Amino acid sequence: MKTMLASFLAFGLLGGTALAQEPKIENAVVSTPSNEKPQVTQAAEQKNSETCNRVWVNTSTHVYHVQGSFWYGATAHGTYMCEDEARRSGNTRGQF
């Protein structure tokens, strides 16, 4: 029993390092030459997602649906975007 417990402990300590996840990169900054369009950094994406109310926009009917509504993410043609961006591009809010 002790040998079995010791083997599980050794496997857990040694095997766990092989299964470790890659470190998460935070606040990444990308530099580009002046003639290219700059890429969005991970920090900017995180800031935008914190202040953004994500909605599902049906690109066929130009109606957007908020999270929790029946059609959120369920229409055949659509995309996710911020609610402010959806309104600015001329989409209207769905009724249900």
C-alpha positions as CSV (number, residue, x, y, z in Angstrom):
1,M,0.0,0.0,0.0
2,K,2.8,2.4,0.9
3,T,4.6,1.7,-2.4
4,M,1.4,2.3,-4.4
5,L,0.9,5.6,-2.6
6,A,4.5,6.6,-3.2
7,S,4.2,5.8,-6.9
8,F,1.0,7.9,-7.2
9,L,2.8,10.8,-5.3
10,A,5.9,10.5,-7.5
11,F,3.8,10.4,-10.7
12,G,1.8,13.3,-9.6
13,L,4.8,15.4,-8.8
14,L,6.8,14.5,-12.0
15,G,3.9,14.1,-14.4
16,G,2.3,17.4,-13.4
17,T,5.2,19.4,-14.9
18,A,4.7,17.8,-18.3
19,L,1.0,18.8,-18.2
20,A,1.6,22.4,-17.1
21,Q,0.0,25.1,-19.2
22,E,1.9,27.7,-21.1
23,P,2.3,31.0,-19.2
24,K,-0.4,33.6,-20.0
25,I,0.9,36.7,-21.8
26,E,-0.5,40.0,-20.4
27,N,-0.1,43.5,-21.7
28,A,1.5,42.5,-25.0
29,V,2.8,45.3,-27.2
30,V,3.4,45.0,-30.9
31,S,5.4,47.4,-32.9
32,T,5.1,47.8,-36.6
33,P,6.7,50.0,-39.3
34,S,4.9,53.3,-39.9
35,N,3.5,52.2,-43.4
36,E,1.6,49.2,-42.0
37,K,-1.6,49.2,-40.0
38,P,-0.8,48.6,-36.3
39,Q,-2.1,45.4,-34.7
40,V,-4.4,45.5,-31.7
41,T,-2.5,44.6,-28.5
42,Q,-3.8,42.2,-26.0
43,A,-4.2,44.9,-23.4
44,A,-6.3,47.0,-25.8
45,E,-8.6,44.1,-26.5
46,Q,-9.0,43.4,-22.8
47,K,-9.9,47.0,-22.1
48,N,-12.4,47.1,-25.0
49,S,-14.1,43.9,-23.9
50,E,-14.5,45.2,-20.4
51,T,-16.3,48.4,-21.5
52,C,-18.2,46.7,-24.4
53,N,-21.7,45.3,-24.2
54,R,-21.4,42.4,-26.7
55,V,-24.4,41.9,-28.9
56,W,-25.3,39.5,-31.8
57,V,-26.0,41.4,-35.1
58,N,-28.1,39.7,-37.7
59,T,-26.3,40.9,-40.9
60,S,-29.3,40.0,-43.1
61,T,-31.9,42.0,-41.2
62,H,-29.7,44.6,-39.5
63,V,-31.2,43.8,-36.1
64,Y,-29.0,43.2,-33.0
65,H,-29.9,41.0,-30.0
66,V,-28.5,41.4,-26.5
67,Q,-27.2,38.5,-24.4
68,G,-30.0,36.5,-22.9
69,S,-32.5,37.2,-25.7
70,F,-33.9,34.3,-27.8
71,W,-32.0,35.1,-31.0
72,Y,-28.6,36.0,-29.4
73,G,-26.0,34.0,-31.5
74,A,-28.8,31.9,-33.1
75,T,-29.4,33.5,-36.5
76,A,-27.9,32.0,-39.6
77,H,-26.1,35.2,-40.7
78,G,-24.5,37.4,-38.0
79,T,-21.5,38.5,-36.0
80,Y,-20.7,39.6,-32.5
81,M,-19.8,43.3,-31.9
82,C,-20.2,46.0,-29.3
83,E,-23.7,47.5,-28.9
84,D,-22.4,51.0,-29.6
85,E,-20.8,49.9,-32.8
86,A,-24.0,48.1,-33.8
87,R,-26.0,51.2,-33.3
88,R,-23.5,53.4,-35.1
89,S,-23.6,51.1,-38.2
90,G,-27.4,51.5,-38.4
91,N,-28.6,48.3,-36.7
92,T,-31.7,48.4,-34.5
93,R,-32.3,46.5,-31.3
94,G,-34.5,43.3,-31.5
95,Q,-37.7,43.1,-29.5
96,F,-37.1,39.6,-28.0
